[in-house]
Amino acid sequence: MPNVRDVVITGLGATTPLGGDVPSTWNAALAGESGARPLENDWAERYGMPVSFAATIRVAPEEVLPRPEMKRMDPSAQYAMIAAREAWADAGAPEMDGDRLGTVVSSGIGGIWTTLDAWDTLKEKGARRVLPMTVPMLMPNSPTAYVSLEFGARAGAHALVSACASGAEAIAYGVEMIRSGRADVVIAGGTEATIHPMPISAFAASRTLSLRNDDPAGASRPYDQARDGFVIGEGAGVVVLEAAEHAAARSARVYAKVSGLGLTADGYHITSPEPTGSGQVRAMQAALEDAGTTSASVVHVNAHATSTVVGDLIEARSVSSVLGADADQVALSATKSMTGHLLGGAGALETIFTVLAVHHRTAPPTINVTDPDPELTLDLVRDTPRALPEGDIAAINNSFGFGGHNVALVVTNA
């Protein structure tokens, strides 16, 4: 069934472990740089943490935002605001009726720094010292609320929460807002700021983090036989989604089209993916059907690929199942090898990578794969970028989250 309205991407914004904006992040990714680095604090020693590194944000918010503004926001909202402002400027800062503008900016965990700092204040100094802005800062809808206030967006301000699929699901919901006629433009994406000793310790306790303290830059190793878990990251990715006719009317530059959406649930386990990958398969199939295309058009996949022992191969088998014989023509990239895992921000940042891959016809590399898992049959782009074909092409971005959330987005050239 044809889409009611075509939705294109006219603006991109990000702040990540690789750079403080989209151009620096993209260039670092093409160069195969790692954003993982030792933590410059004593957390590991003080708390007995088994992990002493992370993919920390490259440009600190205080270098970008004024201090009075920062004091009103949790870091998760700070990152979102930085990315949203870049995306809006990149889209040409369109003048429009706020009733036709929406926001969907998600976080998988929310204002964890604010929550834990407030608890420490309560314990150490008493209730009277807890900041009155604590609740607006810790609530998971804070980033989307602040973005909506910034740009006067009144068509809706939403914050979908689906763990590590949150950023991608936010973009999917933004597309649906435009398709349904609720909005002409939506600022959408994901953000996360969880590099704090408690979340790091909790993820380490679940045995999902890499323990390569002696080699942070080489720790995220999707599809490598020696992979031992993901590297926690932080940052935000935001895109400006726009009805194609609205973009054309103002002669906007268009990066690509979000042509297909696929959203499913495993209904299997709170943290483990369903072993056969059936939910992932259904999400990708639904996205291709929604896009009105087939596996023959797919030339690139940006995989969720977190670098966990079990998860990477479940996804690889799912991609192979969906694409069948056409899988041989696909360039597979696992960009978390460079950025680390931005949790609720990951799907949004990886959508940006997918959009740029289609726009520039260049698949970013996967680093740190020195001994590929023999079960991986897909063509992994290793160490250096790969040129993508000319003509009409499609790419899939996969995002999966704790709780069994599966999101697949199909991006096509404009």
C-alpha positions as CSV (number, residue, x, y, z in Angstrom):
1,M,0.0,0.0,0.0
2,P,1.5,3.4,-0.9
3,N,2.4,5.8,1.9
4,V,-0.1,8.7,2.5
5,R,2.8,11.2,2.5
6,D,6.4,10.7,1.6
7,V,8.7,11.7,4.5
8,V,12.2,13.1,3.8
9,I,15.1,14.1,6.1
10,T,16.3,17.7,5.7
11,G,18.4,18.2,8.8
12,L,20.9,16.3,10.9
13,G,22.3,17.0,14.3
14,A,24.4,15.1,16.8
15,T,26.9,15.2,19.7
16,T,28.7,11.9,20.2
17,P,31.9,10.2,21.4
18,L,33.4,10.9,17.9
19,G,32.6,14.6,17.6
20,G,30.5,17.5,18.7
21,D,28.4,17.7,15.5
22,V,27.4,15.6,12.5
23,P,30.3,16.5,10.2
24,S,33.0,15.7,12.7
25,T,31.2,12.5,13.8
26,W,30.8,11.3,10.3
27,N,34.4,12.0,9.3
28,A,35.7,10.2,12.4
29,A,33.5,7.2,11.6
30,L,34.8,7.1,8.0
31,A,38.3,7.3,9.4
32,G,37.6,4.3,11.7
33,E,38.3,6.2,14.9
34,S,37.2,4.9,18.3
35,G,35.3,7.1,20.8
36,A,36.1,4.7,23.7
37,R,38.6,6.0,26.3
38,P,39.6,5.5,29.9
39,L,37.5,7.3,32.4
40,E,39.3,10.3,33.9
41,N,38.1,9.7,37.5
42,D,38.5,7.2,40.4
43,W,35.2,5.4,40.1
44,A,36.7,2.0,39.4
45,E,38.9,2.2,42.5
46,R,36.4,3.9,44.8
47,Y,33.5,1.6,44.0
48,G,35.3,-1.6,42.9
49,M,33.9,-1.3,39.4
50,P,35.1,-3.9,36.9
51,V,35.0,-1.4,34.0
52,S,37.1,1.7,33.9
53,F,36.4,3.0,30.4
54,A,33.5,4.3,28.2
55,A,32.7,6.1,25.0
56,T,32.4,9.5,26.6
57,I,31.1,12.5,24.7
58,R,33.8,14.3,22.7
59,V,32.7,17.9,23.2
60,A,31.5,18.8,26.7
61,P,28.1,20.6,26.8
62,E,29.6,23.6,28.7
63,E,31.6,24.3,25.6
64,V,28.4,24.8,23.7
65,L,25.6,25.8,26.1
66,P,25.4,28.8,28.5
67,R,25.6,27.9,32.1
68,P,22.1,29.2,33.1
69,E,20.6,26.9,30.5
70,M,22.6,23.9,31.6
71,K,21.5,24.3,35.2
72,R,17.9,23.7,34.2
73,M,18.7,20.5,32.2
74,D,19.9,17.0,32.9
75,P,22.8,16.0,30.6
76,S,20.4,13.9,28.6
77,A,18.4,17.1,27.7
78,Q,21.6,19.1,27.2
79,Y,22.8,16.6,24.5
80,A,19.4,16.6,22.9
81,M,19.3,20.4,22.7
82,I,22.7,20.6,21.1
83,A,21.8,18.0,18.5
84,A,18.4,19.5,17.8
85,R,19.8,23.0,17.3
86,E,22.3,21.7,14.8
87,A,19.6,19.7,13.0
88,W,17.2,22.6,12.8
89,A,20.0,25.0,11.4
90,D,21.0,22.3,9.0
91,A,17.4,22.1,7.7
92,G,17.5,25.8,7.0
93,A,15.6,26.8,10.2
94,P,12.3,26.8,8.3
95,E,9.8,29.4,9.3
96,M,6.5,27.7,10.0
97,D,3.3,27.4,12.0
98,G,4.2,25.8,15.3
99,D,0.8,23.9,15.2
100,R,2.3,21.9,12.3
101,L,5.6,21.2,14.0
102,G,6.2,18.3,16.4
103,T,9.0,16.7,18.5
104,V,9.7,13.1,19.3
105,V,13.0,12.9,21.3
106,S,13.4,9.8,23.4
107,S,15.7,8.4,26.0
108,G,16.0,4.8,27.2
109,I,16.8,5.7,30.8
110,G,16.1,9.4,31.3
111,G,17.6,11.8,33.7
112,I,19.6,9.3,35.7
113,W,22.3,11.9,36.8
114,T,19.6,14.2,38.2
115,T,17.8,11.3,39.9
116,L,20.9,10.0,41.7
117,D,22.3,13.4,42.5
118,A,19.0,14.4,44.1
119,W,19.0,11.2,46.2
120,D,22.6,11.9,47.3
121,T,21.5,15.4,48.3
122,L,18.5,14.1,50.2
123,K,20.6,11.6,52.2
124,E,23.5,14.0,52.9
125,K,21.8,17.4,53.3
126,G,18.1,16.8,53.8
127,A,14.9,17.4,51.9
128,R,15.2,21.2,51.9
129,R,18.3,21.1,49.8
130,V,16.7,19.1,46.9
131,L,16.5,21.3,43.9
132,P,13.0,22.5,42.9
133,M,13.8,21.7,39.2
134,T,14.6,18.1,40.0
135,V,11.4,16.6,38.6
136,P,11.4,18.5,35.3
137,M,15.1,17.5,34.9
138,L,14.7,13.8,35.6
139,M,11.5,13.1,33.8
140,P,12.2,11.1,30.6
141,N,10.1,13.5,28.5
142,S,12.4,16.4,29.5
143,P,14.5,16.3,26.3
144,T,11.5,16.4,24.0
145,A,9.8,19.0,26.1
146,Y,12.8,21.3,26.0
147,V,13.1,20.9,22.3
148,S,9.5,21.6,21.8
149,L,9.8,24.8,23.9
150,E,12.9,25.8,21.9
151,F,11.2,25.7,18.6
152,G,7.6,26.4,19.5
153,A,6.4,22.9,18.4
154,R,2.8,22.4,19.2
155,A,1.7,19.5,17.1
156,G,2.8,17.2,19.8
157,A,5.9,16.5,22.0
158,H,6.4,12.8,22.6
159,A,9.0,10.6,24.3
160,L,8.7,6.9,23.4
161,V,10.7,4.6,25.7
162,S,11.9,1.3,24.3
163,A,15.3,0.9,25.8
164,C,18.1,0.7,23.1
165,A,15.5,1.0,20.3
166,S,14.1,4.3,21.7
167,G,15.9,6.7,19.2
168,A,14.8,4.7,16.2
169,E,11.3,4.3,17.4
170,A,11.1,8.1,18.0
171,I,12.0,8.6,14.3
172,A,9.4,6.0,13.3
173,Y,6.7,7.8,15.3
174,G,7.8,11.1,13.8
175,V,7.3,9.7,10.3
176,E,3.8,8.5,11.3
177,M,2.9,12.0,12.6
178,I,3.7,13.4,9.2
179,R,2.1,10.6,7.3
180,S,-1.1,10.9,9.3
181,G,-1.3,14.7,8.7
182,R,-0.7,15.7,12.3
183,A,2.4,17.6,11.4
184,D,4.4,18.8,8.4
185,V,7.8,18.8,10.2
186,V,9.0,16.7,13.2
187,I,12.2,17.0,15.1
188,A,13.0,13.5,16.1
189,G,15.8,11.4,17.7
190,G,17.3,10.0,20.9
191,T,19.6,10.9,23.7
192,E,21.3,9.3,26.6
193,A,23.6,10.4,29.4
194,T,24.3,7.3,31.6
195,I,28.1,7.3,32.1
196,H,27.7,7.3,35.8
197,P,29.1,4.7,38.3
198,M,25.6,3.2,39.0
199,P,24.5,2.4,35.4
200,I,28.0,1.2,34.5
201,S,28.0,-1.1,37.5
202,A,24.5,-2.4,36.8
203,F,25.4,-3.2,33.1
204,A,28.6,-4.8,34.2
205,A,26.6,-7.0,36.7
206,S,24.4,-8.2,33.9
207,R,27.6,-9.3,32.1
208,T,26.8,-7.2,29.0
209,L,29.8,-4.8,29.1
210,S,33.3,-5.5,27.7
211,L,36.0,-5.8,30.3
212,R,38.9,-4.8,28.1
213,N,40.2,-2.1,30.5
214,D,43.6,-2.4,28.9
215,D,42.4,-1.7,25.4
216,P,39.3,0.7,25.4
217,A,39.6,1.6,21.8
218,G,39.7,-2.0,20.7
219,A,36.9,-3.2,23.1
220,S,33.9,-3.0,20.9
221,R,34.3,-5.9,18.5
222,P,31.1,-6.7,16.7
223,Y,31.3,-10.1,15.0
224,D,34.8,-10.8,16.2
225,Q,35.3,-14.2,17.8
226,A,36.9,-12.4,20.8
227,R,33.9,-10.1,21.4
228,D,33.0,-9.9,25.1
229,G,30.3,-7.2,25.4
230,F,29.5,-3.6,24.5
231,V,31.1,-0.3,25.4
232,I,28.7,2.1,27.1
233,G,28.4,5.4,25.3
234,E,26.6,8.7,25.5
235,G,25.3,11.5,23.3
236,A,22.4,12.3,21.0
237,G,21.3,12.2,17.4
238,V,18.4,14.2,16.0
239,V,16.9,14.5,12.5
240,V,14.4,16.9,11.0
241,L,11.7,14.9,9.3
242,E,9.6,16.7,6.7
243,A,6.7,16.0,4.4
244,A,8.2,15.8,0.9
245,E,5.8,18.4,-0.5
246,H,6.6,20.8,2.4
247,A,10.3,20.4,1.7
248,A,9.9,20.9,-2.0
249,A,7.8,24.1,-1.5
250,R,10.7,25.7,0.3
251,S,13.4,24.2,-1.9
252,A,15.0,22.4,1.0
253,R,18.1,20.2,0.6
254,V,17.0,16.6,1.1
255,Y,19.4,13.9,2.4
256,A,17.2,10.9,1.9
257,K,13.7,9.5,2.4
258,V,12.5,7.4,5.3
259,S,10.5,5.0,3.2
260,G,9.7,2.1,5.5
261,L,9.0,1.4,9.2
262,G,8.9,-2.0,10.9
263,L,8.1,-2.3,14.6
264,T,7.6,-5.6,16.4
265,A,8.1,-7.2,19.9
266,D,9.6,-10.5,20.8
267,G,7.3,-11.4,23.7
268,Y,10.1,-13.6,24.9
269,H,12.5,-12.3,27.7
270,I,13.2,-9.0,29.5
271,T,16.8,-8.8,28.3
272,S,17.6,-11.7,25.9
273,P,16.6,-11.6,22.2
274,E,14.4,-14.3,21.0
275,P,16.9,-17.0,19.8
276,T,15.5,-17.5,16.3
277,G,15.4,-13.7,15.6
278,S,11.7,-14.0,14.5
279,G,10.8,-10.6,15.8
280,Q,13.8,-9.0,14.1
281,V,12.9,-10.7,10.8
282,R,9.3,-9.5,11.0
283,A,10.4,-6.0,11.7
284,M,12.7,-5.9,8.6
285,Q,10.1,-7.6,6.4
286,A,7.5,-5.1,7.6
287,A,9.8,-2.1,6.9
288,L,10.5,-3.4,3.4
289,E,6.8,-3.9,2.7
290,D,6.0,-0.5,4.1
291,A,8.6,1.0,1.8
292,G,7.1,-0.7,-1.2
293,T,10.4,-2.4,-2.1
294,T,12.1,-5.7,-1.9
295,S,15.4,-7.2,-0.7
296,A,16.8,-6.7,-4.2
297,S,17.0,-2.9,-3.6
298,V,18.9,-3.2,-0.3
299,V,22.6,-2.5,-0.6
300,H,23.5,-1.5,3.0
301,V,22.6,-2.5,6.5
302,N,23.6,-0.6,9.6
303,A,23.3,-3.4,12.2
304,H,22.4,-3.0,15.8
305,A,25.4,-5.3,16.5
306,T,26.4,-4.3,20.1
307,S,29.3,-6.7,20.3
308,T,27.6,-9.3,22.6
309,V,28.4,-12.9,22.1
310,V,24.8,-14.0,21.4
311,G,23.1,-11.0,20.0
312,D,25.4,-10.3,17.1
313,L,24.8,-13.6,15.4
314,I,21.1,-13.7,16.0
315,E,20.8,-10.4,14.1
316,A,23.2,-11.6,11.3
317,R,21.1,-14.7,10.8
318,S,17.9,-12.5,10.7
319,V,19.3,-10.2,8.1
320,S,20.4,-13.2,6.0
321,S,16.9,-14.7,6.4
322,V,15.2,-11.5,5.2
323,L,17.4,-10.8,2.3
324,G,18.0,-14.3,1.1
325,A,20.1,-14.5,-2.1
326,D,20.2,-10.7,-2.2
327,A,22.3,-10.7,1.0
328,D,25.4,-11.2,-1.1
329,Q,25.1,-7.6,-2.4
330,V,24.8,-6.0,1.0
331,A,27.5,-4.0,2.7
332,L,27.1,-4.6,6.5
333,S,28.3,-1.9,8.9
334,A,28.5,-2.1,12.7
335,T,29.2,1.5,13.8
336,K,29.0,0.8,17.6
337,S,32.5,-0.5,17.1
338,M,33.5,3.2,17.0
339,T,30.8,5.1,18.9
340,G,30.1,2.6,21.7
341,H,26.5,1.9,22.5
342,L,24.5,5.1,23.1
343,L,21.5,3.1,24.4
344,G,18.5,5.3,23.8
345,G,20.5,7.5,21.5
346,A,21.9,4.7,19.4
347,G,19.1,4.2,17.0
348,A,18.9,7.9,16.2
349,L,22.7,8.2,15.6
350,E,22.7,5.1,13.5
351,T,19.8,6.4,11.4
352,I,22.0,9.5,10.7
353,F,24.8,7.2,9.7
354,T,22.4,5.2,7.4
355,V,21.1,8.4,5.9
356,L,24.6,9.7,5.2
357,A,25.6,6.3,3.8
358,V,22.8,6.5,1.3
359,H,23.3,10.3,0.6
360,H,27.1,9.9,0.0
361,R,26.8,6.4,-1.3
362,T,29.5,5.3,1.2
363,A,29.1,2.6,3.9
364,P,31.1,3.4,7.1
365,P,33.5,0.8,8.3
366,T,33.5,-1.7,11.3
367,I,36.7,-1.6,13.3
368,N,38.3,-4.1,15.7
369,V,37.3,-7.2,13.8
370,T,40.6,-9.1,13.5
371,D,39.2,-12.6,13.7
372,P,35.6,-12.7,12.2
373,D,33.2,-15.2,13.6
374,P,33.0,-18.0,11.1
375,E,29.2,-18.0,11.4
376,L,29.0,-14.6,9.9
377,T,28.2,-15.0,6.2
378,L,27.3,-11.4,5.4
379,D,29.8,-9.0,3.8
380,L,31.2,-7.0,6.7
381,V,32.7,-3.6,5.8
382,R,36.0,-3.8,7.8
383,D,38.4,-0.9,8.6
384,T,37.8,1.3,5.5
385,P,34.6,2.7,4.0
386,R,32.9,1.0,1.1
387,A,31.4,2.7,-2.0
388,L,27.7,1.9,-2.6
389,P,26.1,1.6,-6.0
390,E,24.6,4.3,-8.1
391,G,20.9,4.4,-9.0
392,D,18.0,3.8,-6.7
393,I,19.2,2.1,-3.5
394,A,17.8,1.2,-0.1
395,A,19.4,0.7,3.3
396,I,18.1,-0.8,6.6
397,N,18.9,0.5,10.0
398,N,18.2,-2.0,12.8
399,S,17.6,-1.1,16.5
400,F,16.7,-3.6,19.2
401,G,16.1,-3.1,22.9
402,F,15.8,-4.8,26.3
403,G,12.2,-5.9,26.6
404,G,12.1,-7.4,23.1
405,H,11.7,-4.2,21.1
406,N,12.6,-4.4,17.4
407,V,12.7,-1.4,15.1
408,A,13.8,-1.5,11.4
409,L,13.9,1.6,9.3
410,V,14.3,1.6,5.5
411,V,16.1,4.6,4.1
412,T,16.2,5.3,0.3
413,N,17.9,7.9,-1.8
414,A,16.0,11.1,-2.4
